[in-house]
Amino acid sequence: MFVLAATLVMHTALAPFLGLATSPHVVKQAEKLLMQSLGRIESVWLKDDAKFLLGSPQPSIADLSLVCEIMQLEVCVFPVTILSAVLTCEIVLSGNM
């Protein structure tokens, strides 16, 4: 899942922002595989109305890790805004402004 998320973020957010070439074919393939992976998580790990991966009433480290991976995909929704904000924060924090 990490590789799929990283591929999507690279080709939909980072590469265009950095002026690098992207591949629509790679993005489509990664999206397809990611949707299959998310479907498998829902059908296998979150079956029977389970709220968390291990079926416990509280989230585990696995749940938190999965949430982090999925939330990183939000960068693809607003890539320029987020990356600009991050770069601005880094410049301000480094004192190079």
LUMMAR-597339 format. One record per atom (N, C-alpha, C): residue number from 1; chain; atom name; x, y, z; residue in three letters. Coordinates in nm, 3 decimals. Example, Ala and Ser with C-alpha at 12.3 -4.5 7.8 and 13.67 -1.06 7.14 Angstrom:
% residues 2
<node k="1" c="A" a="N" x="1.319" y="-0.569" z="0.780" r="ALA"/>
<node k="1" c="A" a="CA" x="1.230" y="-0.450" z="0.780" r="ALA"/>
<node k="1" c="A" a="C" x="1.320" y="-0.330" z="0.780" r="ALA"/>
<node k="2" c="A" a="N" x="1.285" y="-0.225" z="0.708" r="SER"/>
<node k="2" c="A" a="CA" x="1.367" y="-0.106" z="0.714" r="SER"/>
<node k="2" c="A" a="C" x="1.290" y="0.003" z="0.787" r="SER"/>
***
This chain:
% residues 97
<node k="1" c="A" a="N" x="0.083" y="-0.118" z="0.000" r="MET"/>
<node k="1" c="A" a="CA" x="0.000" y="0.000" z="0.000" r="MET"/>
<node k="1" c="A" a="C" x="0.087" y="0.125" z="0.000" r="MET"/>
<node k="2" c="A" a="N" x="0.198" y="0.121" z="0.074" r="PHE"/>
<node k="2" c="A" a="CA" x="0.288" y="0.237" z="0.081" r="PHE"/>
<node k="2" c="A" a="C" x="0.341" y="0.273" z="-0.057" r="PHE"/>
<node k="3" c="A" a="N" x="0.382" y="0.173" z="-0.134" r="VAL"/>
<node k="3" c="A" a="CA" x="0.437" y="0.198" z="-0.267" r="VAL"/>
<node k="3" c="A" a="C" x="0.332" y="0.260" z="-0.358" r="VAL"/>
<node k="4" c="A" a="N" x="0.209" y="0.211" z="-0.350" r="LEU"/>
<node k="4" c="A" a="CA" x="0.101" y="0.267" z="-0.432" r="LEU"/>
<node k="4" c="A" a="C" x="0.074" y="0.412" z="-0.395" r="LEU"/>
<node k="5" c="A" a="N" x="0.067" y="0.440" z="-0.266" r="ALA"/>
<node k="5" c="A" a="CA" x="0.043" y="0.576" z="-0.220" r="ALA"/>
<node k="5" c="A" a="C" x="0.158" y="0.668" z="-0.262" r="ALA"/>
<node k="6" c="A" a="N" x="0.279" y="0.621" z="-0.246" r="ALA"/>
<node k="6" c="A" a="CA" x="0.396" y="0.701" z="-0.284" r="ALA"/>
<node k="6" c="A" a="C" x="0.397" y="0.728" z="-0.434" r="ALA"/>
<node k="7" c="A" a="N" x="0.360" y="0.629" z="-0.513" r="THR"/>
<node k="7" c="A" a="CA" x="0.356" y="0.647" z="-0.659" r="THR"/>
<node k="7" c="A" a="C" x="0.252" y="0.752" z="-0.697" r="THR"/>
<node k="8" c="A" a="N" x="0.134" y="0.745" z="-0.636" r="LEU"/>
<node k="8" c="A" a="CA" x="0.030" y="0.843" z="-0.665" r="LEU"/>
<node k="8" c="A" a="C" x="0.073" y="0.983" z="-0.624" r="LEU"/>
<node k="9" c="A" a="N" x="0.127" y="0.997" z="-0.506" r="VAL"/>
<node k="9" c="A" a="CA" x="0.170" y="1.129" z="-0.459" r="VAL"/>
<node k="9" c="A" a="C" x="0.280" y="1.183" z="-0.550" r="VAL"/>
<node k="10" c="A" a="N" x="0.374" y="1.099" z="-0.587" r="MET"/>
<node k="10" c="A" a="CA" x="0.484" y="1.144" z="-0.673" r="MET"/>
<node k="10" c="A" a="C" x="0.433" y="1.193" z="-0.808" r="MET"/>
<node k="11" c="A" a="N" x="0.346" y="1.114" z="-0.872" r="HIS"/>
<node k="11" c="A" a="CA" x="0.303" y="1.147" z="-1.008" r="HIS"/>
<node k="11" c="A" a="C" x="0.190" y="1.248" z="-1.014" r="HIS"/>
<node k="12" c="A" a="N" x="0.115" y="1.269" z="-0.907" r="THR"/>
<node k="12" c="A" a="CA" x="0.004" y="1.365" z="-0.913" r="THR"/>
<node k="12" c="A" a="C" x="0.033" y="1.494" z="-0.838" r="THR"/>
<node k="13" c="A" a="N" x="0.127" y="1.494" z="-0.745" r="ALA"/>
<node k="13" c="A" a="CA" x="0.153" y="1.614" z="-0.666" r="ALA"/>
<node k="13" c="A" a="C" x="0.297" y="1.662" z="-0.677" r="ALA"/>
<node k="14" c="A" a="N" x="0.391" y="1.578" z="-0.642" r="LEU"/>
<node k="14" c="A" a="CA" x="0.530" y="1.623" z="-0.635" r="LEU"/>
<node k="14" c="A" a="C" x="0.590" y="1.650" z="-0.773" r="LEU"/>
<node k="15" c="A" a="N" x="0.576" y="1.556" z="-0.866" r="ALA"/>
<node k="15" c="A" a="CA" x="0.638" y="1.573" z="-0.998" r="ALA"/>
<node k="15" c="A" a="C" x="0.590" y="1.700" z="-1.069" r="ALA"/>
<node k="16" c="A" a="N" x="0.458" y="1.725" z="-1.077" r="PRO"/>
<node k="16" c="A" a="CA" x="0.415" y="1.849" z="-1.143" r="PRO"/>
<node k="16" c="A" a="C" x="0.465" y="1.974" z="-1.069" r="PRO"/>
<node k="17" c="A" a="N" x="0.466" y="1.969" z="-0.938" r="PHE"/>
<node k="17" c="A" a="CA" x="0.511" y="2.084" z="-0.859" r="PHE"/>
<node k="17" c="A" a="C" x="0.660" y="2.111" z="-0.884" r="PHE"/>
<node k="18" c="A" a="N" x="0.738" y="2.005" z="-0.900" r="LEU"/>
<node k="18" c="A" a="CA" x="0.882" y="2.018" z="-0.920" r="LEU"/>
<node k="18" c="A" a="C" x="0.921" y="2.027" z="-1.068" r="LEU"/>
<node k="19" c="A" a="N" x="0.821" y="2.023" z="-1.157" r="GLY"/>
<node k="19" c="A" a="CA" x="0.849" y="2.033" z="-1.300" r="GLY"/>
<node k="19" c="A" a="C" x="0.902" y="1.905" z="-1.361" r="GLY"/>
<node k="20" c="A" a="N" x="0.878" y="1.792" z="-1.297" r="LEU"/>
<node k="20" c="A" a="CA" x="0.925" y="1.664" z="-1.349" r="LEU"/>
<node k="20" c="A" a="C" x="0.815" y="1.600" z="-1.435" r="LEU"/>
<node k="21" c="A" a="N" x="0.858" y="1.511" z="-1.523" r="ALA"/>
<node k="21" c="A" a="CA" x="0.763" y="1.441" z="-1.610" r="ALA"/>
<node k="21" c="A" a="C" x="0.679" y="1.342" z="-1.529" r="ALA"/>
<node k="22" c="A" a="N" x="0.553" y="1.329" z="-1.567" r="THR"/>
<node k="22" c="A" a="CA" x="0.465" y="1.232" z="-1.503" r="THR"/>
<node k="22" c="A" a="C" x="0.415" y="1.134" z="-1.608" r="THR"/>
<node k="23" c="A" a="N" x="0.361" y="1.024" z="-1.560" r="SER"/>
<node k="23" c="A" a="CA" x="0.308" y="0.922" z="-1.650" r="SER"/>
<node k="23" c="A" a="C" x="0.162" y="0.893" z="-1.615" r="SER"/>
<node k="24" c="A" a="N" x="0.068" y="0.934" z="-1.701" r="PRO"/>
<node k="24" c="A" a="CA" x="-0.073" y="0.904" z="-1.676" r="PRO"/>
<node k="24" c="A" a="C" x="-0.099" y="0.754" z="-1.663" r="PRO"/>
<node k="25" c="A" a="N" x="-0.025" y="0.674" z="-1.739" r="HIS"/>
<node k="25" c="A" a="CA" x="-0.043" y="0.528" z="-1.733" r="HIS"/>
<node k="25" c="A" a="C" x="-0.007" y="0.477" z="-1.593" r="HIS"/>
<node k="26" c="A" a="N" x="0.104" y="0.526" z="-1.538" r="VAL"/>
<node k="26" c="A" a="CA" x="0.147" y="0.484" z="-1.404" r="VAL"/>
<node k="26" c="A" a="C" x="0.043" y="0.526" z="-1.300" r="VAL"/>
<node k="27" c="A" a="N" x="-0.011" y="0.647" z="-1.314" r="VAL"/>
<node k="27" c="A" a="CA" x="-0.113" y="0.696" z="-1.220" r="VAL"/>
<node k="27" c="A" a="C" x="-0.237" y="0.608" z="-1.226" r="VAL"/>
<node k="28" c="A" a="N" x="-0.284" y="0.577" z="-1.348" r="LYS"/>
<node k="28" c="A" a="CA" x="-0.403" y="0.492" z="-1.362" r="LYS"/>
<node k="28" c="A" a="C" x="-0.381" y="0.354" z="-1.300" r="LYS"/>
<node k="29" c="A" a="N" x="-0.264" y="0.296" z="-1.326" r="GLN"/>
<node k="29" c="A" a="CA" x="-0.232" y="0.164" z="-1.272" r="GLN"/>
<node k="29" c="A" a="C" x="-0.227" y="0.168" z="-1.119" r="GLN"/>
<node k="30" c="A" a="N" x="-0.161" y="0.270" z="-1.064" r="ALA"/>
<node k="30" c="A" a="CA" x="-0.151" y="0.283" z="-0.918" r="ALA"/>
<node k="30" c="A" a="C" x="-0.289" y="0.303" z="-0.856" r="ALA"/>
<node k="31" c="A" a="N" x="-0.373" y="0.386" z="-0.920" r="GLU"/>
<node k="31" c="A" a="CA" x="-0.509" y="0.407" z="-0.869" r="GLU"/>
<node k="31" c="A" a="C" x="-0.589" y="0.277" z="-0.869" r="GLU"/>
<node k="32" c="A" a="N" x="-0.576" y="0.201" z="-0.976" r="LYS"/>
<node k="32" c="A" a="CA" x="-0.648" y="0.073" z="-0.986" r="LYS"/>
<node k="32" c="A" a="C" x="-0.604" y="-0.023" z="-0.876" r="LYS"/>
<node k="33" c="A" a="N" x="-0.473" y="-0.037" z="-0.858" r="LEU"/>
<node k="33" c="A" a="CA" x="-0.422" y="-0.127" z="-0.754" r="LEU"/>
<node k="33" c="A" a="C" x="-0.456" y="-0.077" z="-0.614" r="LEU"/>
<node k="34" c="A" a="N" x="-0.453" y="0.053" z="-0.596" r="LEU"/>
<node k="34" c="A" a="CA" x="-0.488" y="0.109" z="-0.466" r="LEU"/>
<node k="34" c="A" a="C" x="-0.635" y="0.082" z="-0.432" r="LEU"/>
<node k="35" c="A" a="N" x="-0.724" y="0.098" z="-0.529" r="MET"/>
<node k="35" c="A" a="CA" x="-0.865" y="0.071" z="-0.505" r="MET"/>
<node k="35" c="A" a="C" x="-0.887" y="-0.077" z="-0.473" r="MET"/>
<node k="36" c="A" a="N" x="-0.812" y="-0.166" z="-0.540" r="GLN"/>
<node k="36" c="A" a="CA" x="-0.821" y="-0.308" z="-0.509" r="GLN"/>
<node k="36" c="A" a="C" x="-0.773" y="-0.335" z="-0.366" r="GLN"/>
<node k="37" c="A" a="N" x="-0.664" y="-0.271" z="-0.328" r="SER"/>
<node k="37" c="A" a="CA" x="-0.611" y="-0.289" z="-0.192" r="SER"/>
<node k="37" c="A" a="C" x="-0.708" y="-0.239" z="-0.086" r="SER"/>
<node k="38" c="A" a="N" x="-0.766" y="-0.122" z="-0.111" r="LEU"/>
<node k="38" c="A" a="CA" x="-0.863" y="-0.068" z="-0.014" r="LEU"/>
<node k="38" c="A" a="C" x="-0.987" y="-0.157" z="-0.006" r="LEU"/>
<node k="39" c="A" a="N" x="-1.029" y="-0.209" z="-0.120" r="GLY"/>
<node k="39" c="A" a="CA" x="-1.143" y="-0.302" z="-0.121" r="GLY"/>
<node k="39" c="A" a="C" x="-1.113" y="-0.428" z="-0.042" r="GLY"/>
<node k="40" c="A" a="N" x="-0.990" y="-0.477" z="-0.055" r="ARG"/>
<node k="40" c="A" a="CA" x="-0.951" y="-0.597" z="0.019" r="ARG"/>
<node k="40" c="A" a="C" x="-0.948" y="-0.569" z="0.169" r="ARG"/>
<node k="41" c="A" a="N" x="-0.900" y="-0.451" z="0.207" r="ILE"/>
<node k="41" c="A" a="CA" x="-0.898" y="-0.415" z="0.349" r="ILE"/>
<node k="41" c="A" a="C" x="-1.040" y="-0.414" z="0.404" r="ILE"/>
<node k="42" c="A" a="N" x="-1.131" y="-0.355" z="0.328" r="GLU"/>
<node k="42" c="A" a="CA" x="-1.271" y="-0.349" z="0.373" r="GLU"/>
<node k="42" c="A" a="C" x="-1.335" y="-0.487" z="0.379" r="GLU"/>
<node k="43" c="A" a="N" x="-1.310" y="-0.570" z="0.278" r="SER"/>
<node k="43" c="A" a="CA" x="-1.378" y="-0.700" z="0.273" r="SER"/>
<node k="43" c="A" a="C" x="-1.316" y="-0.805" z="0.364" r="SER"/>
<node k="44" c="A" a="N" x="-1.187" y="-0.795" z="0.392" r="VAL"/>
<node k="44" c="A" a="CA" x="-1.121" y="-0.896" z="0.474" r="VAL"/>
<node k="44" c="A" a="C" x="-1.102" y="-0.847" z="0.617" r="VAL"/>
<node k="45" c="A" a="N" x="-1.039" y="-0.732" z="0.633" r="TRP"/>
<node k="45" c="A" a="CA" x="-1.001" y="-0.685" z="0.766" r="TRP"/>
<node k="45" c="A" a="C" x="-1.113" y="-0.610" z="0.838" r="TRP"/>
<node k="46" c="A" a="N" x="-1.201" y="-0.546" z="0.762" r="LEU"/>
<node k="46" c="A" a="CA" x="-1.307" y="-0.469" z="0.827" r="LEU"/>
<node k="46" c="A" a="C" x="-1.445" y="-0.532" z="0.802" r="LEU"/>
<node k="47" c="A" a="N" x="-1.448" y="-0.663" z="0.788" r="LYS"/>
<node k="47" c="A" a="CA" x="-1.575" y="-0.731" z="0.764" r="LYS"/>
<node k="47" c="A" a="C" x="-1.658" y="-0.737" z="0.892" r="LYS"/>
<node k="48" c="A" a="N" x="-1.785" y="-0.766" z="0.876" r="ASP"/>
<node k="48" c="A" a="CA" x="-1.879" y="-0.779" z="0.989" r="ASP"/>
<node k="48" c="A" a="C" x="-1.886" y="-0.652" z="1.074" r="ASP"/>
<node k="49" c="A" a="N" x="-1.885" y="-0.537" z="1.008" r="ASP"/>
<node k="49" c="A" a="CA" x="-1.898" y="-0.407" z="1.075" r="ASP"/>
<node k="49" c="A" a="C" x="-1.788" y="-0.379" z="1.177" r="ASP"/>
<node k="50" c="A" a="N" x="-1.671" y="-0.438" z="1.159" r="ALA"/>
<node k="50" c="A" a="CA" x="-1.559" y="-0.410" z="1.248" r="ALA"/>
<node k="50" c="A" a="C" x="-1.514" y="-0.266" z="1.227" r="ALA"/>
<node k="51" c="A" a="N" x="-1.485" y="-0.198" z="1.337" r="LYS"/>
<node k="51" c="A" a="CA" x="-1.441" y="-0.060" z="1.327" r="LYS"/>
<node k="51" c="A" a="C" x="-1.290" y="-0.050" z="1.311" r="LYS"/>
<node k="52" c="A" a="N" x="-1.217" y="-0.150" z="1.357" r="PHE"/>
<node k="52" c="A" a="CA" x="-1.072" y="-0.148" z="1.351" r="PHE"/>
<node k="52" c="A" a="C" x="-1.021" y="-0.278" z="1.290" r="PHE"/>
<node k="53" c="A" a="N" x="-0.898" y="-0.275" z="1.242" r="LEU"/>
<node k="53" c="A" a="CA" x="-0.842" y="-0.389" z="1.167" r="LEU"/>
<node k="53" c="A" a="C" x="-0.843" y="-0.520" z="1.243" r="LEU"/>
<node k="54" c="A" a="N" x="-0.811" y="-0.518" z="1.370" r="LEU"/>
<node k="54" c="A" a="CA" x="-0.802" y="-0.642" z="1.447" r="LEU"/>
<node k="54" c="A" a="C" x="-0.933" y="-0.680" z="1.514" r="LEU"/>
<node k="55" c="A" a="N" x="-1.039" y="-0.603" z="1.486" r="GLY"/>
<node k="55" c="A" a="CA" x="-1.169" y="-0.632" z="1.543" r="GLY"/>
<node k="55" c="A" a="C" x="-1.185" y="-0.590" z="1.688" r="GLY"/>
<node k="56" c="A" a="N" x="-1.086" y="-0.522" z="1.743" r="SER"/>
<node k="56" c="A" a="CA" x="-1.094" y="-0.479" z="1.882" r="SER"/>
<node k="56" c="A" a="C" x="-1.172" y="-0.348" z="1.894" r="SER"/>
<node k="57" c="A" a="N" x="-1.217" y="-0.314" z="2.014" r="PRO"/>
<node k="57" c="A" a="CA" x="-1.293" y="-0.190" z="2.031" r="PRO"/>
<node k="57" c="A" a="C" x="-1.204" y="-0.065" z="2.028" r="PRO"/>
<node k="58" c="A" a="N" x="-1.073" y="-0.083" z="2.030" r="GLN"/>
<node k="58" c="A" a="CA" x="-0.980" y="0.030" z="2.027" r="GLN"/>
<node k="58" c="A" a="C" x="-0.885" y="0.014" z="1.909" r="GLN"/>
<node k="59" c="A" a="N" x="-0.838" y="0.127" z="1.854" r="PRO"/>
<node k="59" c="A" a="CA" x="-0.744" y="0.116" z="1.741" r="PRO"/>
<node k="59" c="A" a="C" x="-0.609" y="0.060" z="1.785" r="PRO"/>
<node k="60" c="A" a="N" x="-0.546" y="-0.010" z="1.694" r="SER"/>
<node k="60" c="A" a="CA" x="-0.413" y="-0.067" z="1.718" r="SER"/>
<node k="60" c="A" a="C" x="-0.310" y="0.016" z="1.641" r="SER"/>
<node k="61" c="A" a="N" x="-0.184" y="-0.021" z="1.656" r="ILE"/>
<node k="61" c="A" a="CA" x="-0.077" y="0.043" z="1.579" r="ILE"/>
<node k="61" c="A" a="C" x="-0.103" y="0.023" z="1.429" r="ILE"/>
<node k="62" c="A" a="N" x="-0.154" y="-0.094" z="1.392" r="ALA"/>
<node k="62" c="A" a="CA" x="-0.185" y="-0.122" z="1.251" r="ALA"/>
<node k="62" c="A" a="C" x="-0.291" y="-0.024" z="1.198" r="ALA"/>
<node k="63" c="A" a="N" x="-0.392" y="0.006" z="1.279" r="ASP"/>
<node k="63" c="A" a="CA" x="-0.496" y="0.101" z="1.239" r="ASP"/>
<node k="63" c="A" a="C" x="-0.436" y="0.240" z="1.219" r="ASP"/>
<node k="64" c="A" a="N" x="-0.353" y="0.283" z="1.311" r="LEU"/>
<node k="64" c="A" a="CA" x="-0.292" y="0.415" z="1.302" r="LEU"/>
<node k="64" c="A" a="C" x="-0.200" y="0.425" z="1.181" r="LEU"/>
<node k="65" c="A" a="N" x="-0.126" y="0.319" z="1.155" r="SER"/>
<node k="65" c="A" a="CA" x="-0.037" y="0.318" z="1.039" r="SER"/>
<node k="65" c="A" a="C" x="-0.118" y="0.327" z="0.909" r="SER"/>
<node k="66" c="A" a="N" x="-0.227" y="0.252" z="0.902" r="LEU"/>
<node k="66" c="A" a="CA" x="-0.311" y="0.256" z="0.783" r="LEU"/>
<node k="66" c="A" a="C" x="-0.371" y="0.394" z="0.762" r="LEU"/>
<node k="67" c="A" a="N" x="-0.417" y="0.456" z="0.869" r="VAL"/>
<node k="67" c="A" a="CA" x="-0.474" y="0.590" z="0.859" r="VAL"/>
<node k="67" c="A" a="C" x="-0.369" y="0.688" z="0.806" r="VAL"/>
<node k="68" c="A" a="N" x="-0.248" y="0.677" z="0.855" r="CYS"/>
<node k="68" c="A" a="CA" x="-0.140" y="0.765" z="0.807" r="CYS"/>
<node k="68" c="A" a="C" x="-0.117" y="0.748" z="0.658" r="CYS"/>
<node k="69" c="A" a="N" x="-0.114" y="0.624" z="0.613" r="GLU"/>
<node k="69" c="A" a="CA" x="-0.093" y="0.597" z="0.470" r="GLU"/>
<node k="69" c="A" a="C" x="-0.206" y="0.655" z="0.386" r="GLU"/>
<node k="70" c="A" a="N" x="-0.329" y="0.635" z="0.430" r="ILE"/>
<node k="70" c="A" a="CA" x="-0.443" y="0.683" z="0.353" r="ILE"/>
<node k="70" c="A" a="C" x="-0.449" y="0.836" z="0.354" r="ILE"/>
<node k="71" c="A" a="N" x="-0.421" y="0.897" z="0.468" r="MET"/>
<node k="71" c="A" a="CA" x="-0.427" y="1.042" z="0.478" r="MET"/>
<node k="71" c="A" a="C" x="-0.320" y="1.110" z="0.392" r="MET"/>
<node k="72" c="A" a="N" x="-0.209" y="1.043" z="0.368" r="GLN"/>
<node k="72" c="A" a="CA" x="-0.107" y="1.100" z="0.281" r="GLN"/>
<node k="72" c="A" a="C" x="-0.160" y="1.119" z="0.139" r="GLN"/>
<node k="73" c="A" a="N" x="-0.259" y="1.042" z="0.103" r="LEU"/>
<node k="73" c="A" a="CA" x="-0.318" y="1.056" z="-0.030" r="LEU"/>
<node k="73" c="A" a="C" x="-0.395" y="1.186" z="-0.045" r="LEU"/>
<node k="74" c="A" a="N" x="-0.428" y="1.250" z="0.066" r="GLU"/>
<node k="74" c="A" a="CA" x="-0.497" y="1.379" z="0.059" r="GLU"/>
<node k="74" c="A" a="C" x="-0.409" y="1.484" z="-0.007" r="GLU"/>
<node k="75" c="A" a="N" x="-0.279" y="1.462" z="-0.009" r="VAL"/>
<node k="75" c="A" a="CA" x="-0.188" y="1.555" z="-0.078" r="VAL"/>
<node k="75" c="A" a="C" x="-0.226" y="1.562" z="-0.225" r="VAL"/>
<node k="76" c="A" a="N" x="-0.278" y="1.455" z="-0.279" r="CYS"/>
<node k="76" c="A" a="CA" x="-0.315" y="1.452" z="-0.420" r="CYS"/>
<node k="76" c="A" a="C" x="-0.433" y="1.543" z="-0.450" r="CYS"/>
<node k="77" c="A" a="N" x="-0.514" y="1.574" z="-0.352" r="VAL"/>
<node k="77" c="A" a="CA" x="-0.634" y="1.657" z="-0.373" r="VAL"/>
<node k="77" c="A" a="C" x="-0.597" y="1.804" z="-0.387" r="VAL"/>
<node k="78" c="A" a="N" x="-0.511" y="1.854" z="-0.300" r="PHE"/>
<node k="78" c="A" a="CA" x="-0.470" y="1.994" z="-0.302" r="PHE"/>
<node k="78" c="A" a="C" x="-0.318" y="2.005" z="-0.305" r="PHE"/>
<node k="79" c="A" a="N" x="-0.254" y="1.951" z="-0.407" r="PRO"/>
<node k="79" c="A" a="CA" x="-0.108" y="1.942" z="-0.405" r="PRO"/>
<node k="79" c="A" a="C" x="-0.036" y="2.076" z="-0.399" r="PRO"/>
<node k="80" c="A" a="N" x="-0.072" y="2.169" z="-0.482" r="VAL"/>
<node k="80" c="A" a="CA" x="0.003" y="2.295" z="-0.487" r="VAL"/>
<node k="80" c="A" a="C" x="-0.015" y="2.373" z="-0.358" r="VAL"/>
<node k="81" c="A" a="N" x="-0.136" y="2.378" z="-0.306" r="THR"/>
<node k="81" c="A" a="CA" x="-0.162" y="2.452" z="-0.183" r="THR"/>
<node k="81" c="A" a="C" x="-0.083" y="2.394" z="-0.067" r="THR"/>
<node k="82" c="A" a="N" x="-0.087" y="2.264" z="-0.051" r="ILE"/>
<node k="82" c="A" a="CA" x="-0.017" y="2.201" z="0.061" r="ILE"/>
<node k="82" c="A" a="C" x="0.133" y="2.214" z="0.046" r="ILE"/>
<node k="83" c="A" a="N" x="0.185" y="2.186" z="-0.073" r="LEU"/>
<node k="83" c="A" a="CA" x="0.329" y="2.192" z="-0.092" r="LEU"/>
<node k="83" c="A" a="C" x="0.381" y="2.335" z="-0.077" r="LEU"/>
<node k="84" c="A" a="N" x="0.306" y="2.432" z="-0.125" r="SER"/>
<node k="84" c="A" a="CA" x="0.347" y="2.571" z="-0.109" r="SER"/>
<node k="84" c="A" a="C" x="0.352" y="2.607" z="0.039" r="SER"/>
<node k="85" c="A" a="N" x="0.252" y="2.563" z="0.115" r="ALA"/>
<node k="85" c="A" a="CA" x="0.249" y="2.592" z="0.258" r="ALA"/>
<node k="85" c="A" a="C" x="0.366" y="2.526" z="0.329" r="ALA"/>
<node k="86" c="A" a="N" x="0.396" y="2.403" z="0.293" r="VAL"/>
<node k="86" c="A" a="CA" x="0.507" y="2.331" z="0.356" r="VAL"/>
<node k="86" c="A" a="C" x="0.639" y="2.400" z="0.324" r="VAL"/>
<node k="87" c="A" a="N" x="0.660" y="2.433" z="0.198" r="LEU"/>
<node k="87" c="A" a="CA" x="0.785" y="2.499" z="0.160" r="LEU"/>
<node k="87" c="A" a="C" x="0.798" y="2.636" z="0.227" r="LEU"/>
<node k="88" c="A" a="N" x="0.688" y="2.708" z="0.239" r="THR"/>
<node k="88" c="A" a="CA" x="0.690" y="2.838" z="0.306" r="THR"/>
<node k="88" c="A" a="C" x="0.727" y="2.820" z="0.452" r="THR"/>
<node k="89" c="A" a="N" x="0.669" y="2.721" z="0.517" r="CYS"/>
<node k="89" c="A" a="CA" x="0.701" y="2.695" z="0.658" r="CYS"/>
<node k="89" c="A" a="C" x="0.848" y="2.658" z="0.674" r="CYS"/>
<node k="90" c="A" a="N" x="0.900" y="2.576" z="0.582" r="GLU"/>
<node k="90" c="A" a="CA" x="1.041" y="2.536" z="0.591" r="GLU"/>
<node k="90" c="A" a="C" x="1.132" y="2.657" z="0.574" r="GLU"/>
<node k="91" c="A" a="N" x="1.097" y="2.746" z="0.482" r="ILE"/>
<node k="91" c="A" a="CA" x="1.180" y="2.865" z="0.460" r="ILE"/>
<node k="91" c="A" a="C" x="1.175" y="2.955" z="0.583" r="ILE"/>
<node k="92" c="A" a="N" x="1.057" y="2.974" z="0.638" r="VAL"/>
<node k="92" c="A" a="CA" x="1.044" y="3.059" z="0.758" r="VAL"/>
<node k="92" c="A" a="C" x="1.120" y="2.998" z="0.874" r="VAL"/>
<node k="93" c="A" a="N" x="1.104" y="2.868" z="0.894" r="LEU"/>
<node k="93" c="A" a="CA" x="1.171" y="2.802" z="1.007" r="LEU"/>
<node k="93" c="A" a="C" x="1.324" y="2.802" z="0.993" r="LEU"/>
<node k="94" c="A" a="N" x="1.371" y="2.796" z="0.867" r="SER"/>
<node k="94" c="A" a="CA" x="1.515" y="2.794" z="0.847" r="SER"/>
<node k="94" c="A" a="C" x="1.576" y="2.933" z="0.854" r="SER"/>
<node k="95" c="A" a="N" x="1.490" y="3.037" z="0.850" r="GLY"/>
<node k="95" c="A" a="CA" x="1.539" y="3.174" z="0.859" r="GLY"/>
<node k="95" c="A" a="C" x="1.591" y="3.228" z="0.726" r="GLY"/>
<node k="96" c="A" a="N" x="1.561" y="3.160" z="0.616" r="ASN"/>
<node k="96" c="A" a="CA" x="1.610" y="3.203" z="0.484" r="ASN"/>
<node k="96" c="A" a="C" x="1.511" y="3.292" z="0.410" r="ASN"/>
<node k="97" c="A" a="N" x="1.419" y="3.350" z="0.479" r="MET"/>
<node k="97" c="A" a="CA" x="1.317" y="3.432" z="0.411" r="MET"/>
<node k="97" c="A" a="C" x="1.361" y="3.574" z="0.402" r="MET"/>
***
